Amino acid sequence: MRSPAVYDVLLVRPFMALVRGLRHDPVDLFVTGLSALAIRLHRTLRRSQVGQVRRYAGWLMVGSIATVAILVFK
């Protein structure tokens, strides 16, 4: 056997078999799914941000007053 053939049999073929076997690795699928979920959440949540800081501050104030009222009058 020539040296490139030995290299192919001992290293390349087992490595390629391992790569084919791990093509659908569960960890990789989980990470890919998590990435897709993050992108989908980003696209959904960015619709709520229209750049109206006063409106955000107003709703924050309303929520704070409601929280204080619930705690005081409970």
PyMOL Python script that loads the backbone (N, CA, C, O; Angstrom):
from pymol import cmd

cmd.read_pdbstr("""\
ATOM      1  N   MET A   1       0.840  -1.177   0.000  1.00  0.00           N
ATOM      2  CA  MET A   1       0.000   0.000   0.000  1.00  0.00           C
ATOM      3  C   MET A   1       0.882   1.236   0.000  1.00  0.00           C
ATOM      4  O   MET A   1       1.876   1.318   0.722  1.00  0.00           O
ATOM      5  N   ARG A   2       0.499   2.177  -0.813  1.00  0.00           N
ATOM      6  CA  ARG A   2       1.251   3.415  -0.853  1.00  0.00           C
ATOM      7  C   ARG A   2       0.850   4.297   0.319  1.00  0.00           C
ATOM      8  O   ARG A   2      -0.187   4.069   0.943  1.00  0.00           O
ATOM      9  N   SER A   3       1.632   5.265   0.612  1.00  0.00           N
ATOM     10  CA  SER A   3       1.422   6.135   1.756  1.00  0.00           C
ATOM     11  C   SER A   3       0.121   6.929   1.673  1.00  0.00           C
ATOM     12  O   SER A   3      -0.575   7.001   2.686  1.00  0.00           O
ATOM     13  N   PRO A   4      -0.265   7.538   0.532  1.00  0.00           N
ATOM     14  CA  PRO A   4      -1.549   8.243   0.492  1.00  0.00           C
ATOM     15  C   PRO A   4      -2.731   7.304   0.725  1.00  0.00           C
ATOM     16  O   PRO A   4      -3.733   7.715   1.310  1.00  0.00           O
ATOM     17  N   ALA A   5      -2.633   6.050   0.277  1.00  0.00           N
ATOM     18  CA  ALA A   5      -3.720   5.097   0.484  1.00  0.00           C
ATOM     19  C   ALA A   5      -3.831   4.744   1.961  1.00  0.00           C
ATOM     20  O   ALA A   5      -4.942   4.594   2.469  1.00  0.00           O
ATOM     21  N   VAL A   6      -2.715   4.609   2.662  1.00  0.00           N
ATOM     22  CA  VAL A   6      -2.726   4.335   4.093  1.00  0.00           C
ATOM     23  C   VAL A   6      -3.345   5.516   4.837  1.00  0.00           C
ATOM     24  O   VAL A   6      -4.159   5.331   5.742  1.00  0.00           O
ATOM     25  N   TYR A   7      -2.963   6.707   4.457  1.00  0.00           N
ATOM     26  CA  TYR A   7      -3.515   7.915   5.058  1.00  0.00           C
ATOM     27  C   TYR A   7      -5.036   7.954   4.870  1.00  0.00           C
ATOM     28  O   TYR A   7      -5.782   8.278   5.794  1.00  0.00           O
ATOM     29  N   ASP A   8      -5.476   7.617   3.656  1.00  0.00           N
ATOM     30  CA  ASP A   8      -6.901   7.628   3.361  1.00  0.00           C
ATOM     31  C   ASP A   8      -7.647   6.593   4.197  1.00  0.00           C
ATOM     32  O   ASP A   8      -8.716   6.881   4.734  1.00  0.00           O
ATOM     33  N   VAL A   9      -7.085   5.388   4.307  1.00  0.00           N
ATOM     34  CA  VAL A   9      -7.756   4.312   5.042  1.00  0.00           C
ATOM     35  C   VAL A   9      -7.730   4.558   6.551  1.00  0.00           C
ATOM     36  O   VAL A   9      -8.726   4.316   7.233  1.00  0.00           O
ATOM     37  N   LEU A  10      -6.607   5.032   7.075  1.00  0.00           N
ATOM     38  CA  LEU A  10      -6.475   5.167   8.523  1.00  0.00           C
ATOM     39  C   LEU A  10      -7.049   6.472   9.070  1.00  0.00           C
ATOM     40  O   LEU A  10      -7.502   6.499  10.215  1.00  0.00           O
ATOM     41  N   LEU A  11      -7.045   7.541   8.298  1.00  0.00           N
ATOM     42  CA  LEU A  11      -7.473   8.833   8.830  1.00  0.00           C
ATOM     43  C   LEU A  11      -8.710   9.421   8.140  1.00  0.00           C
ATOM     44  O   LEU A  11      -9.671   9.807   8.805  1.00  0.00           O
ATOM     45  N   VAL A  12      -8.680   9.486   6.828  1.00  0.00           N
ATOM     46  CA  VAL A  12      -9.731  10.205   6.116  1.00  0.00           C
ATOM     47  C   VAL A  12     -11.062   9.464   6.201  1.00  0.00           C
ATOM     48  O   VAL A  12     -12.072  10.070   6.558  1.00  0.00           O
ATOM     49  N   ARG A  13     -11.090   8.201   5.890  1.00  0.00           N
ATOM     50  CA  ARG A  13     -12.356   7.454   5.893  1.00  0.00           C
ATOM     51  C   ARG A  13     -12.999   7.377   7.276  1.00  0.00           C
ATOM     52  O   ARG A  13     -14.204   7.604   7.380  1.00  0.00           O
ATOM     53  N   PRO A  14     -12.251   7.067   8.353  1.00  0.00           N
ATOM     54  CA  PRO A  14     -12.896   7.072   9.668  1.00  0.00           C
ATOM     55  C   PRO A  14     -13.410   8.460  10.069  1.00  0.00           C
ATOM     56  O   PRO A  14     -14.475   8.582  10.674  1.00  0.00           O
ATOM     57  N   PHE A  15     -12.651   9.496   9.729  1.00  0.00           N
ATOM     58  CA  PHE A  15     -13.093  10.841  10.046  1.00  0.00           C
ATOM     59  C   PHE A  15     -14.366  11.190   9.290  1.00  0.00           C
ATOM     60  O   PHE A  15     -15.290  11.756   9.873  1.00  0.00           O
ATOM     61  N   MET A  16     -14.430  10.867   8.018  1.00  0.00           N
ATOM     62  CA  MET A  16     -15.624  11.160   7.230  1.00  0.00           C
ATOM     63  C   MET A  16     -16.824  10.357   7.727  1.00  0.00           C
ATOM     64  O   MET A  16     -17.947  10.860   7.702  1.00  0.00           O
ATOM     65  N   ALA A  17     -16.611   9.128   8.175  1.00  0.00           N
ATOM     66  CA  ALA A  17     -17.700   8.337   8.734  1.00  0.00           C
ATOM     67  C   ALA A  17     -18.214   8.975  10.024  1.00  0.00           C
ATOM     68  O   ALA A  17     -19.421   9.013  10.263  1.00  0.00           O
ATOM     69  N   LEU A  18     -17.310   9.469  10.844  1.00  0.00           N
ATOM     70  CA  LEU A  18     -17.697  10.154  12.080  1.00  0.00           C
ATOM     71  C   LEU A  18     -18.488  11.430  11.765  1.00  0.00           C
ATOM     72  O   LEU A  18     -19.490  11.719  12.420  1.00  0.00           O
ATOM     73  N   VAL A  19     -18.046  12.173  10.787  1.00  0.00           N
ATOM     74  CA  VAL A  19     -18.740  13.409  10.404  1.00  0.00           C
ATOM     75  C   VAL A  19     -20.144  13.091   9.898  1.00  0.00           C
ATOM     76  O   VAL A  19     -21.100  13.779  10.257  1.00  0.00           O
ATOM     77  N   ARG A  20     -20.278  12.066   9.075  1.00  0.00           N
ATOM     78  CA  ARG A  20     -21.605  11.690   8.581  1.00  0.00           C
ATOM     79  C   ARG A  20     -22.499  11.220   9.722  1.00  0.00           C
ATOM     80  O   ARG A  20     -23.700  11.491   9.724  1.00  0.00           O
ATOM     81  N   GLY A  21     -21.922  10.521  10.687  1.00  0.00           N
ATOM     82  CA  GLY A  21     -22.703  10.049  11.825  1.00  0.00           C
ATOM     83  C   GLY A  21     -23.175  11.170  12.730  1.00  0.00           C
ATOM     84  O   GLY A  21     -24.242  11.064  13.335  1.00  0.00           O
ATOM     85  N   LEU A  22     -22.406  12.238  12.836  1.00  0.00           N
ATOM     86  CA  LEU A  22     -22.758  13.353  13.712  1.00  0.00           C
ATOM     87  C   LEU A  22     -23.430  14.508  12.968  1.00  0.00           C
ATOM     88  O   LEU A  22     -23.555  15.606  13.509  1.00  0.00           O
ATOM     89  N   ARG A  23     -23.854  14.268  11.753  1.00  0.00           N
ATOM     90  CA  ARG A  23     -24.472  15.328  10.954  1.00  0.00           C
ATOM     91  C   ARG A  23     -25.726  15.876  11.643  1.00  0.00           C
ATOM     92  O   ARG A  23     -25.979  17.080  11.599  1.00  0.00           O
ATOM     93  N   HIS A  24     -26.492  15.019  12.263  1.00  0.00           N
ATOM     94  CA  HIS A  24     -27.726  15.428  12.950  1.00  0.00           C
ATOM     95  C   HIS A  24     -27.529  15.372  14.455  1.00  0.00           C
ATOM     96  O   HIS A  24     -28.336  14.790  15.180  1.00  0.00           O
ATOM     97  N   ASP A  25     -26.456  15.980  14.910  1.00  0.00           N
ATOM     98  CA  ASP A  25     -26.114  16.004  16.326  1.00  0.00           C
ATOM     99  C   ASP A  25     -27.206  16.736  17.109  1.00  0.00           C
ATOM    100  O   ASP A  25     -27.583  17.845  16.730  1.00  0.00           O
ATOM    101  N   PRO A  26     -27.727  16.144  18.195  1.00  0.00           N
ATOM    102  CA  PRO A  26     -28.796  16.791  18.958  1.00  0.00           C
ATOM    103  C   PRO A  26     -28.381  18.133  19.562  1.00  0.00           C
ATOM    104  O   PRO A  26     -29.202  19.048  19.640  1.00  0.00           O
ATOM    105  N   VAL A  27     -27.150  18.265  19.982  1.00  0.00           N
ATOM    106  CA  VAL A  27     -26.699  19.528  20.560  1.00  0.00           C
ATOM    107  C   VAL A  27     -26.717  20.616  19.490  1.00  0.00           C
ATOM    108  O   VAL A  27     -27.142  21.741  19.753  1.00  0.00           O
ATOM    109  N   ASP A  28     -26.264  20.287  18.302  1.00  0.00           N
ATOM    110  CA  ASP A  28     -26.261  21.245  17.210  1.00  0.00           C
ATOM    111  C   ASP A  28     -27.682  21.639  16.834  1.00  0.00           C
ATOM    112  O   ASP A  28     -27.952  22.811  16.569  1.00  0.00           O
ATOM    113  N   LEU A  29     -28.597  20.667  16.808  1.00  0.00           N
ATOM    114  CA  LEU A  29     -29.992  20.966  16.500  1.00  0.00           C
ATOM    115  C   LEU A  29     -30.599  21.876  17.571  1.00  0.00           C
ATOM    116  O   LEU A  29     -31.374  22.777  17.250  1.00  0.00           O
ATOM    117  N   PHE A  30     -30.253  21.647  18.829  1.00  0.00           N
ATOM    118  CA  PHE A  30     -30.760  22.489  19.918  1.00  0.00           C
ATOM    119  C   PHE A  30     -30.264  23.920  19.768  1.00  0.00           C
ATOM    120  O   PHE A  30     -31.040  24.866  19.904  1.00  0.00           O
ATOM    121  N   VAL A  31     -28.979  24.081  19.490  1.00  0.00           N
ATOM    122  CA  VAL A  31     -28.409  25.423  19.341  1.00  0.00           C
ATOM    123  C   VAL A  31     -29.008  26.125  18.127  1.00  0.00           C
ATOM    124  O   VAL A  31     -29.305  27.318  18.191  1.00  0.00           O
ATOM    125  N   THR A  32     -29.188  25.412  17.036  1.00  0.00           N
ATOM    126  CA  THR A  32     -29.795  25.991  15.842  1.00  0.00           C
ATOM    127  C   THR A  32     -31.238  26.403  16.122  1.00  0.00           C
ATOM    128  O   THR A  32     -31.676  27.470  15.691  1.00  0.00           O
ATOM    129  N   GLY A  33     -31.976  25.560  16.841  1.00  0.00           N
ATOM    130  CA  GLY A  33     -33.357  25.893  17.199  1.00  0.00           C
ATOM    131  C   GLY A  33     -33.432  27.090  18.123  1.00  0.00           C
ATOM    132  O   GLY A  33     -34.321  27.930  17.986  1.00  0.00           O
ATOM    133  N   LEU A  34     -32.503  27.173  19.066  1.00  0.00           N
ATOM    134  CA  LEU A  34     -32.462  28.305  19.982  1.00  0.00           C
ATOM    135  C   LEU A  34     -32.175  29.598  19.222  1.00  0.00           C
ATOM    136  O   LEU A  34     -32.756  30.640  19.523  1.00  0.00           O
ATOM    137  N   SER A  35     -31.298  29.532  18.259  1.00  0.00           N
ATOM    138  CA  SER A  35     -30.997  30.690  17.428  1.00  0.00           C
ATOM    139  C   SER A  35     -32.230  31.122  16.632  1.00  0.00           C
ATOM    140  O   SER A  35     -32.531  32.314  16.555  1.00  0.00           O
ATOM    141  N   ALA A  36     -32.936  30.171  16.047  1.00  0.00           N
ATOM    142  CA  ALA A  36     -34.145  30.505  15.287  1.00  0.00           C
ATOM    143  C   ALA A  36     -35.208  31.113  16.195  1.00  0.00           C
ATOM    144  O   ALA A  36     -35.913  32.038  15.794  1.00  0.00           O
ATOM    145  N   LEU A  37     -35.326  30.598  17.413  1.00  0.00           N
ATOM    146  CA  LEU A  37     -36.281  31.156  18.375  1.00  0.00           C
ATOM    147  C   LEU A  37     -35.923  32.594  18.738  1.00  0.00           C
ATOM    148  O   LEU A  37     -36.806  33.449  18.814  1.00  0.00           O
ATOM    149  N   ALA A  38     -34.653  32.868  18.961  1.00  0.00           N
ATOM    150  CA  ALA A  38     -34.213  34.225  19.297  1.00  0.00           C
ATOM    151  C   ALA A  38     -34.507  35.189  18.155  1.00  0.00           C
ATOM    152  O   ALA A  38     -34.939  36.317  18.395  1.00  0.00           O
ATOM    153  N   ILE A  39     -34.281  34.764  16.932  1.00  0.00           N
ATOM    154  CA  ILE A  39     -34.558  35.617  15.776  1.00  0.00           C
ATOM    155  C   ILE A  39     -36.054  35.882  15.659  1.00  0.00           C
ATOM    156  O   ILE A  39     -36.467  37.010  15.388  1.00  0.00           O
ATOM    157  N   ARG A  40     -36.864  34.849  15.861  1.00  0.00           N
ATOM    158  CA  ARG A  40     -38.315  35.021  15.777  1.00  0.00           C
ATOM    159  C   ARG A  40     -38.818  35.955  16.876  1.00  0.00           C
ATOM    160  O   ARG A  40     -39.668  36.808  16.619  1.00  0.00           O
ATOM    161  N   LEU A  41     -38.303  35.805  18.098  1.00  0.00           N
ATOM    162  CA  LEU A  41     -38.686  36.692  19.191  1.00  0.00           C
ATOM    163  C   LEU A  41     -38.280  38.135  18.899  1.00  0.00           C
ATOM    164  O   LEU A  41     -39.036  39.069  19.168  1.00  0.00           O
ATOM    165  N   HIS A  42     -37.096  38.304  18.352  1.00  0.00           N
ATOM    166  CA  HIS A  42     -36.635  39.647  18.003  1.00  0.00           C
ATOM    167  C   HIS A  42     -37.572  40.292  16.994  1.00  0.00           C
ATOM    168  O   HIS A  42     -37.957  41.450  17.158  1.00  0.00           O
ATOM    169  N   ARG A  43     -37.940  39.564  15.964  1.00  0.00           N
ATOM    170  CA  ARG A  43     -38.823  40.117  14.936  1.00  0.00           C
ATOM    171  C   ARG A  43     -40.201  40.445  15.497  1.00  0.00           C
ATOM    172  O   ARG A  43     -40.827  41.422  15.086  1.00  0.00           O
ATOM    173  N   THR A  44     -40.672  39.629  16.434  1.00  0.00           N
ATOM    174  CA  THR A  44     -41.977  39.881  17.036  1.00  0.00           C
ATOM    175  C   THR A  44     -41.928  41.084  17.964  1.00  0.00           C
ATOM    176  O   THR A  44     -42.821  41.932  17.928  1.00  0.00           O
ATOM    177  N   LEU A  45     -40.898  41.168  18.794  1.00  0.00           N
ATOM    178  CA  LEU A  45     -40.831  42.235  19.784  1.00  0.00           C
ATOM    179  C   LEU A  45     -40.448  43.590  19.193  1.00  0.00           C
ATOM    180  O   LEU A  45     -40.790  44.624  19.766  1.00  0.00           O
ATOM    181  N   ARG A  46     -39.760  43.604  18.084  1.00  0.00           N
ATOM    182  CA  ARG A  46     -39.347  44.897  17.539  1.00  0.00           C
ATOM    183  C   ARG A  46     -40.533  45.683  17.003  1.00  0.00           C
ATOM    184  O   ARG A  46     -40.442  46.898  16.833  1.00  0.00           O
ATOM    185  N   ARG A  47     -41.652  45.002  16.732  1.00  0.00           N
ATOM    186  CA  ARG A  47     -42.853  45.715  16.291  1.00  0.00           C
ATOM    187  C   ARG A  47     -43.399  46.617  17.386  1.00  0.00           C
ATOM    188  O   ARG A  47     -44.037  47.630  17.100  1.00  0.00           O
ATOM    189  N   SER A  48     -43.148  46.250  18.645  1.00  0.00           N
ATOM    190  CA  SER A  48     -43.672  47.052  19.752  1.00  0.00           C
ATOM    191  C   SER A  48     -42.810  48.286  20.026  1.00  0.00           C
ATOM    192  O   SER A  48     -43.215  49.162  20.791  1.00  0.00           O
ATOM    193  N   GLN A  49     -41.658  48.363  19.428  1.00  0.00           N
ATOM    194  CA  GLN A  49     -40.767  49.495  19.654  1.00  0.00           C
ATOM    195  C   GLN A  49     -40.823  50.424  18.457  1.00  0.00           C
ATOM    196  O   GLN A  49     -40.254  50.148  17.401  1.00  0.00           O
ATOM    197  N   VAL A  50     -41.529  51.538  18.651  1.00  0.00           N
ATOM    198  CA  VAL A  50     -41.683  52.481  17.555  1.00  0.00           C
ATOM    199  C   VAL A  50     -40.955  53.784  17.840  1.00  0.00           C
ATOM    200  O   VAL A  50     -41.101  54.744  17.083  1.00  0.00           O
ATOM    201  N   GLY A  51     -40.172  53.843  18.915  1.00  0.00           N
ATOM    202  CA  GLY A  51     -39.372  55.016  19.205  1.00  0.00           C
ATOM    203  C   GLY A  51     -40.099  56.097  19.975  1.00  0.00           C
ATOM    204  O   GLY A  51     -39.672  57.251  19.957  1.00  0.00           O
ATOM    205  N   GLN A  52     -41.172  55.762  20.641  1.00  0.00           N
ATOM    206  CA  GLN A  52     -41.929  56.761  21.393  1.00  0.00           C
ATOM    207  C   GLN A  52     -41.588  56.628  22.874  1.00  0.00           C
ATOM    208  O   GLN A  52     -42.286  55.955  23.633  1.00  0.00           O
ATOM    209  N   VAL A  53     -40.511  57.280  23.262  1.00  0.00           N
ATOM    210  CA  VAL A  53     -39.976  57.159  24.615  1.00  0.00           C
ATOM    211  C   VAL A  53     -40.961  57.690  25.638  1.00  0.00           C
ATOM    212  O   VAL A  53     -41.071  57.133  26.731  1.00  0.00           O
ATOM    213  N   ARG A  54     -41.678  58.751  25.311  1.00  0.00           N
ATOM    214  CA  ARG A  54     -42.651  59.304  26.266  1.00  0.00           C
ATOM    215  C   ARG A  54     -43.744  58.297  26.570  1.00  0.00           C
ATOM    216  O   ARG A  54     -44.194  58.190  27.711  1.00  0.00           O
ATOM    217  N   ARG A  55     -44.168  57.568  25.569  1.00  0.00           N
ATOM    218  CA  ARG A  55     -45.201  56.553  25.789  1.00  0.00           C
ATOM    219  C   ARG A  55     -44.661  55.446  26.704  1.00  0.00           C
ATOM    220  O   ARG A  55     -45.360  54.991  27.609  1.00  0.00           O
ATOM    221  N   TYR A  56     -43.417  55.016  26.466  1.00  0.00           N
ATOM    222  CA  TYR A  56     -42.809  53.995  27.330  1.00  0.00           C
ATOM    223  C   TYR A  56     -42.737  54.498  28.770  1.00  0.00           C
ATOM    224  O   TYR A  56     -43.079  53.775  29.707  1.00  0.00           O
ATOM    225  N   ALA A  57     -42.288  55.744  28.938  1.00  0.00           N
ATOM    226  CA  ALA A  57     -42.172  56.308  30.277  1.00  0.00           C
ATOM    227  C   ALA A  57     -43.541  56.445  30.932  1.00  0.00           C
ATOM    228  O   ALA A  57     -43.679  56.215  32.133  1.00  0.00           O
ATOM    229  N   GLY A  58     -44.540  56.814  30.162  1.00  0.00           N
ATOM    230  CA  GLY A  58     -45.892  56.933  30.705  1.00  0.00           C
ATOM    231  C   GLY A  58     -46.433  55.609  31.196  1.00  0.00           C
ATOM    232  O   GLY A  58     -47.012  55.538  32.281  1.00  0.00           O
ATOM    233  N   TRP A  59     -46.253  54.560  30.414  1.00  0.00           N
ATOM    234  CA  TRP A  59     -46.727  53.240  30.844  1.00  0.00           C
ATOM    235  C   TRP A  59     -45.925  52.720  32.034  1.00  0.00           C
ATOM    236  O   TRP A  59     -46.464  52.016  32.888  1.00  0.00           O
ATOM    237  N   LEU A  60     -44.661  53.062  32.090  1.00  0.00           N
ATOM    238  CA  LEU A  60     -43.858  52.689  33.252  1.00  0.00           C
ATOM    239  C   LEU A  60     -44.385  53.387  34.500  1.00  0.00           C
ATOM    240  O   LEU A  60     -44.452  52.783  35.571  1.00  0.00           O
ATOM    241  N   MET A  61     -44.755  54.641  34.369  1.00  0.00           N
ATOM    242  CA  MET A  61     -45.320  55.382  35.491  1.00  0.00           C
ATOM    243  C   MET A  61     -46.669  54.795  35.910  1.00  0.00           C
ATOM    244  O   MET A  61     -46.928  54.636  37.103  1.00  0.00           O
ATOM    245  N   VAL A  62     -47.521  54.474  34.953  1.00  0.00           N
ATOM    246  CA  VAL A  62     -48.826  53.876  35.264  1.00  0.00           C
ATOM    247  C   VAL A  62     -48.644  52.552  35.991  1.00  0.00           C
ATOM    248  O   VAL A  62     -49.338  52.279  36.970  1.00  0.00           O
ATOM    249  N   GLY A  63     -47.729  51.744  35.525  1.00  0.00           N
ATOM    250  CA  GLY A  63     -47.460  50.459  36.182  1.00  0.00           C
ATOM    251  C   GLY A  63     -46.912  50.634  37.584  1.00  0.00           C
ATOM    252  O   GLY A  63     -47.272  49.889  38.495  1.00  0.00           O
ATOM    253  N   SER A  64     -46.051  51.605  37.758  1.00  0.00           N
ATOM    254  CA  SER A  64     -45.482  51.871  39.087  1.00  0.00           C
ATOM    255  C   SER A  64     -46.558  52.344  40.053  1.00  0.00           C
ATOM    256  O   SER A  64     -46.604  51.893  41.197  1.00  0.00           O
ATOM    257  N   ILE A  65     -47.426  53.250  39.603  1.00  0.00           N
ATOM    258  CA  ILE A  65     -48.501  53.749  40.463  1.00  0.00           C
ATOM    259  C   ILE A  65     -49.459  52.612  40.816  1.00  0.00           C
ATOM    260  O   ILE A  65     -49.903  52.503  41.959  1.00  0.00           O
ATOM    261  N   ALA A  66     -49.771  51.778  39.846  1.00  0.00           N
ATOM    262  CA  ALA A  66     -50.666  50.640  40.100  1.00  0.00           C
ATOM    263  C   ALA A  66     -50.039  49.679  41.109  1.00  0.00           C
ATOM    264  O   ALA A  66     -50.736  49.169  41.987  1.00  0.00           O
ATOM    265  N   THR A  67     -48.756  49.429  40.999  1.00  0.00           N
ATOM    266  CA  THR A  67     -48.068  48.531  41.929  1.00  0.00           C
ATOM    267  C   THR A  67     -48.091  49.110  43.339  1.00  0.00           C
ATOM    268  O   THR A  67     -48.385  48.392  44.295  1.00  0.00           O
ATOM    269  N   VAL A  68     -47.788  50.392  43.481  1.00  0.00           N
ATOM    270  CA  VAL A  68     -47.801  51.044  44.785  1.00  0.00           C
ATOM    271  C   VAL A  68     -49.215  51.027  45.360  1.00  0.00           C
ATOM    272  O   VAL A  68     -49.390  50.769  46.550  1.00  0.00           O
ATOM    273  N   ALA A  69     -50.221  51.297  44.537  1.00  0.00           N
ATOM    274  CA  ALA A  69     -51.600  51.294  45.007  1.00  0.00           C
ATOM    275  C   ALA A  69     -52.012  49.910  45.506  1.00  0.00           C
ATOM    276  O   ALA A  69     -52.682  49.793  46.531  1.00  0.00           O
ATOM    277  N   ILE A  70     -51.620  48.880  44.797  1.00  0.00           N
ATOM    278  CA  ILE A  70     -51.948  47.516  45.227  1.00  0.00           C
ATOM    279  C   ILE A  70     -51.269  47.200  46.556  1.00  0.00           C
ATOM    280  O   ILE A  70     -51.883  46.594  47.435  1.00  0.00           O
ATOM    281  N   LEU A  71     -50.025  47.600  46.710  1.00  0.00           N
ATOM    282  CA  LEU A  71     -49.298  47.314  47.943  1.00  0.00           C
ATOM    283  C   LEU A  71     -49.833  48.122  49.124  1.00  0.00           C
ATOM    284  O   LEU A  71     -49.870  47.617  50.246  1.00  0.00           O
ATOM    285  N   VAL A  72     -50.249  49.368  48.890  1.00  0.00           N
ATOM    286  CA  VAL A  72     -50.737  50.221  49.974  1.00  0.00           C
ATOM    287  C   VAL A  72     -52.136  49.806  50.418  1.00  0.00           C
ATOM    288  O   VAL A  72     -52.415  49.749  51.615  1.00  0.00           O
ATOM    289  N   PHE A  73     -52.999  49.522  49.477  1.00  0.00           N
ATOM    290  CA  PHE A  73     -54.396  49.258  49.792  1.00  0.00           C
ATOM    291  C   PHE A  73     -54.721  47.783  49.953  1.00  0.00           C
ATOM    292  O   PHE A  73     -55.894  47.413  49.990  1.00  0.00           O
ATOM    293  N   LYS A  74     -53.746  46.966  50.046  1.00  0.00           N
ATOM    294  CA  LYS A  74     -53.950  45.515  50.210  1.00  0.00           C
ATOM    295  C   LYS A  74     -54.269  45.156  51.615  1.00  0.00           C
ATOM    296  O   LYS A  74     -54.469  43.980  51.921  1.00  0.00           O
TER     297      LYS A  74
END
""", "prot")
cmd.dss("prot")
cmd.show_as("cartoon", "prot")
cmd.util.cbc("prot")
cmd.orient("prot")
